[in-house]
Amino acid sequence: MAIKILVADDEPNILEVVELYLKQEGFLVLTATDGLDAVNLDTMHKPDLLILDVMLPKLSGWEICRAIERHVPVIFLTAKVTEEDKMTGFSLGADDYITKPFSPKELVARVKAVLRRSSILLAEGQGMTFPGLIIHPATQTVDSLGVALALTPKEYDLLYFFARHPKQVFTRDQLLLNVWGYDFEGDDRTVDAAVKRLRQKLENKKYIYIHTVWGKGYKFEVIAP
């Protein structure tokens, strides 16, 4: 069954382009030009993901989130985003923000990333279990040999991304893109420093989890030394 995505924006050109690109990827697309239509379409069709302009007529993107009682992944579109705006959106369950103007290809990539994360959370609500290590997506906590680790949010995100792709090698650029995001202005040293800190916190006498692949990048694989 095709994944249903509801796109709500009062700019016809944006709706047309976004709908075209999403349909090319095999998604079923519903469109709305105001907040009330978006809520009605959500009630009737129960889409799997919402893409909402923050400043919609009749009901804003934020008001739509408040009106919808079920949990559904949400990506906000906005012409300008402040830290306060982001905090408001994330408190309402937002999964991502995209600032206008944006690349349709970037939007599609972010949609796929959000869908992957949400499906993994549903499938792994009881935790991702590895030898000596349990990752709890619902609470974003990690236990190592029965002891809770004190990870920063970014360290958790990095470990979670690695654990979702065991034995797969990622370059530093790929990790920057997938963990820090498109608009992050750091460099390779950011990845190296974060991996070093994460390794130190994961370190125990029984297992090694994150490995350097010389000349390529890093991978997650559980090995008993």
Backbone torsions as a table, in degrees:
resi	resn	phi	psi	omega
1	MET	NA	133.3	-177.5
2	ALA	-67.3	143.9	176.4
3	ILE	-74.3	131.8	-177.9
4	LYS	-97.5	131.6	178.8
5	ILE	-126.6	128.0	176.1
6	LEU	-98.2	124.3	178.3
7	VAL	-113.9	122.7	179.9
8	ALA	-120.8	116.2	178.9
9	ASP	-156.8	142.0	-178.1
10	ASP	-90.5	6.4	176.1
11	GLU	-102.4	109.8	-175.6
12	PRO	-56.0	-37.8	-178.7
13	ASN	-63.7	-40.5	179.0
14	ILE	-65.7	-45.0	178.7
15	LEU	-57.9	-44.6	-176.8
16	GLU	-63.4	-46.1	-177.5
17	VAL	-68.3	-46.0	-179.4
18	VAL	-62.3	-43.6	178.6
19	GLU	-60.4	-42.7	-179.8
20	LEU	-60.8	-49.7	-177.1
21	TYR	-66.4	-39.0	-180.0
22	LEU	-69.4	-39.2	178.7
23	LYS	-65.3	-34.4	177.9
24	GLN	-63.3	-24.0	178.6
25	GLU	-92.0	4.3	175.9
26	GLY	92.2	7.4	179.4
27	PHE	-82.7	149.4	170.7
28	LEU	-89.7	122.9	-170.6
29	VAL	-114.1	129.4	172.0
30	LEU	-110.2	141.2	-178.1
31	THR	-126.1	147.8	177.2
32	ALA	-142.5	147.0	-179.3
33	THR	-106.8	-2.0	174.1
34	ASP	-149.0	167.6	-174.0
35	GLY	-66.1	-36.7	-179.6
36	LEU	-66.0	-42.9	176.7
37	ASP	-61.3	-38.1	-179.7
38	ALA	-63.4	-44.7	179.3
39	VAL	-63.6	-41.8	179.7
40	ASN	-64.0	-42.8	178.5
41	LEU	-64.9	-37.7	177.7
42	ASP	-63.7	-42.2	-179.8
43	THR	-62.7	-41.3	-176.1
44	MET	-77.6	-38.8	-168.1
45	HIS	-112.3	-14.0	179.4
46	LYS	49.0	62.5	-180.0
47	PRO	-62.7	159.8	-177.8
48	ASP	-84.7	-18.0	-179.4
49	LEU	-155.5	145.1	177.9
50	LEU	-114.4	134.7	170.7
51	ILE	-116.5	111.4	-169.4
52	LEU	-123.1	128.4	167.3
53	ASP	-68.9	135.1	-178.7
54	VAL	-64.3	-44.5	-174.7
55	MET	-99.2	73.5	177.7
56	LEU	-94.5	151.5	172.5
57	PRO	-66.2	153.5	174.4
58	LYS	73.3	-55.4	174.0
59	LEU	-138.3	132.1	177.8
60	SER	-74.4	168.3	176.5
61	GLY	-57.9	-39.0	178.3
62	TRP	-64.4	-41.8	-179.9
63	GLU	-66.6	-32.4	175.8
64	ILE	-62.2	-45.4	179.0
65	CYS	-59.3	-39.6	179.4
66	ARG	-68.7	-31.3	-176.5
67	ALA	-78.5	-23.4	-177.6
68	ILE	-90.3	120.4	-174.5
69	GLU	-81.9	-28.8	-177.7
70	ARG	-82.8	160.5	176.9
71	HIS	-84.6	129.9	177.8
72	VAL	-149.2	139.6	177.6
73	PRO	-60.5	141.7	-176.4
74	VAL	-133.7	133.1	170.0
75	ILE	-116.5	126.3	178.6
76	PHE	-94.1	138.0	170.3
77	LEU	-104.8	135.7	-178.3
78	THR	-152.0	145.3	178.5
79	ALA	-75.5	-26.8	-179.2
80	LYS	-152.8	132.2	-177.9
81	VAL	-127.4	129.6	175.3
82	THR	-106.6	168.1	177.7
83	GLU	-60.0	-38.0	178.7
84	GLU	-63.5	-41.3	177.3
85	ASP	-60.4	-44.9	-179.3
86	LYS	-62.0	-42.8	179.7
87	MET	-62.3	-39.6	177.1
88	THR	-62.5	-47.5	-179.0
89	GLY	-63.8	-44.5	-178.9
90	PHE	-66.7	-31.8	176.7
91	SER	-67.2	-22.6	177.9
92	LEU	-92.7	3.1	176.2
93	GLY	100.3	15.0	179.8
94	ALA	-61.9	142.0	178.5
95	ASP	-100.7	-23.1	-178.7
96	ASP	-164.5	159.6	174.5
97	TYR	-125.0	138.3	173.9
98	ILE	-128.4	125.7	-177.1
99	THR	-90.8	133.0	176.0
100	LYS	-78.1	145.9	-7.7
101	PRO	-74.6	152.7	-176.6
102	PHE	-134.8	162.6	175.9
103	SER	-83.5	127.2	176.3
104	PRO	-56.6	-34.7	178.5
105	LYS	-66.0	-38.3	177.4
106	GLU	-64.9	-41.6	178.5
107	LEU	-59.0	-46.4	179.6
108	VAL	-60.4	-42.7	179.4
109	ALA	-62.4	-40.9	179.7
110	ARG	-69.5	-37.4	175.9
111	VAL	-58.8	-46.7	-179.6
112	LYS	-63.5	-39.6	179.6
113	ALA	-64.4	-43.4	179.2
114	VAL	-64.6	-41.3	179.4
115	LEU	-64.9	-39.3	177.5
116	ARG	-63.0	-45.6	-179.0
117	ARG	-62.9	-43.4	-176.4
118	SER	-68.1	-38.9	179.7
119	SER	-68.7	-35.4	178.1
120	ILE	-67.6	-40.1	178.1
121	LEU	-61.7	-39.7	179.2
122	LEU	-68.3	-41.5	-176.0
123	ALA	-75.0	-27.1	-173.2
124	GLU	-118.3	34.6	-179.2
125	GLY	-59.4	-25.2	-180.0
126	GLN	-88.3	-2.6	176.7
127	GLY	114.4	150.2	175.3
128	MET	-97.2	118.5	-171.4
129	THR	-109.5	128.2	174.6
130	PHE	-131.2	163.2	177.0
131	PRO	-53.6	118.7	178.4
132	GLY	74.7	4.3	-173.2
133	LEU	-145.0	131.7	174.4
134	ILE	-129.3	126.5	177.3
135	ILE	-108.1	127.0	-177.7
136	HIS	-108.2	96.4	-178.1
137	PRO	-61.2	-35.6	-176.1
138	ALA	-62.4	-35.4	-178.8
139	THR	-109.9	-4.2	-178.3
140	GLN	54.0	47.5	176.8
141	THR	-123.3	162.7	-176.4
142	VAL	-137.6	133.9	174.7
143	ASP	-113.4	133.0	176.7
144	SER	-121.8	116.5	-176.9
145	LEU	51.4	39.5	176.4
146	GLY	84.1	1.4	-179.3
147	VAL	-112.0	131.4	178.7
148	ALA	-70.2	131.5	179.8
149	LEU	-92.1	143.0	178.0
150	ALA	-93.2	82.7	-179.8
151	LEU	-96.6	144.8	170.6
152	THR	-73.4	162.6	177.8
153	PRO	-54.7	-41.0	-178.7
154	LYS	-71.8	-35.0	175.9
155	GLU	-64.1	-40.4	176.2
156	TYR	-62.3	-46.6	-179.4
157	ASP	-57.9	-41.5	-179.2
158	LEU	-65.4	-47.0	178.6
159	LEU	-62.8	-43.0	-179.5
160	TYR	-61.0	-42.9	178.6
161	PHE	-63.9	-46.7	177.1
162	PHE	-57.1	-47.7	-174.5
163	ALA	-65.5	-26.8	176.8
164	ARG	-73.1	-16.6	-177.0
165	HIS	-131.3	61.5	-176.5
166	PRO	-59.6	139.5	177.4
167	LYS	70.0	0.7	179.2
168	GLN	-89.4	131.2	-177.9
169	VAL	-86.9	131.8	178.3
170	PHE	-121.5	134.9	173.6
171	THR	-73.9	166.6	177.4
172	ARG	-62.2	-39.9	178.6
173	ASP	-62.6	-40.0	178.7
174	GLN	-65.0	-38.7	178.1
175	LEU	-68.4	-40.7	176.0
176	LEU	-58.4	-43.3	-177.9
177	LEU	-67.2	-45.3	-172.5
178	ASN	-84.2	-27.7	-176.5
179	VAL	-103.5	-42.3	-178.2
180	TRP	-91.9	-27.3	175.4
181	GLY	104.9	167.9	-175.1
182	TYR	-65.1	-34.6	-171.6
183	ASP	-96.2	9.6	179.3
184	PHE	-74.8	138.2	-173.9
185	GLU	-105.4	14.0	179.2
186	GLY	-79.3	-169.9	-178.6
187	ASP	-136.8	-168.8	-175.9
188	ASP	-57.5	-32.0	-177.7
189	ARG	-64.3	-27.7	176.8
190	THR	-62.1	-44.1	179.6
191	VAL	-65.7	-47.6	-178.5
192	ASP	-58.9	-42.7	-179.0
193	ALA	-66.5	-40.8	-179.9
194	ALA	-67.4	-40.8	177.8
195	VAL	-63.2	-41.4	179.8
196	LYS	-61.0	-46.2	-179.9
197	ARG	-64.1	-42.2	-179.3
198	LEU	-64.7	-41.5	176.8
199	ARG	-58.8	-43.3	-179.3
200	GLN	-61.9	-39.2	-178.5
201	LYS	-76.0	-27.5	179.0
202	LEU	-84.9	-12.1	-171.2
203	GLU	-60.2	129.6	170.5
204	ASN	-150.6	175.2	-173.7
205	LYS	-83.4	-7.1	-174.2
206	LYS	-102.5	-36.0	-172.3
207	TYR	-140.3	150.7	170.6
208	ILE	-116.0	136.0	-172.2
209	TYR	-113.1	-42.9	-174.9
210	ILE	-112.2	128.5	-172.4
211	HIS	-124.3	144.4	173.8
212	THR	-86.2	130.6	173.6
213	VAL	-106.6	103.4	-169.6
214	TRP	-58.4	131.5	179.9
215	GLY	81.8	-3.7	-177.7
216	LYS	-126.0	-56.3	-177.7
217	GLY	162.7	-129.6	-175.8
218	TYR	-135.0	157.1	174.5
219	LYS	-145.4	159.7	176.2
220	PHE	-105.8	121.2	176.2
221	GLU	-156.1	132.4	-178.0
222	VAL	-85.3	117.9	-179.4
223	ILE	-130.8	134.0	174.5
224	ALA	-87.0	118.8	-175.6
225	PRO	-69.0	NA	NA
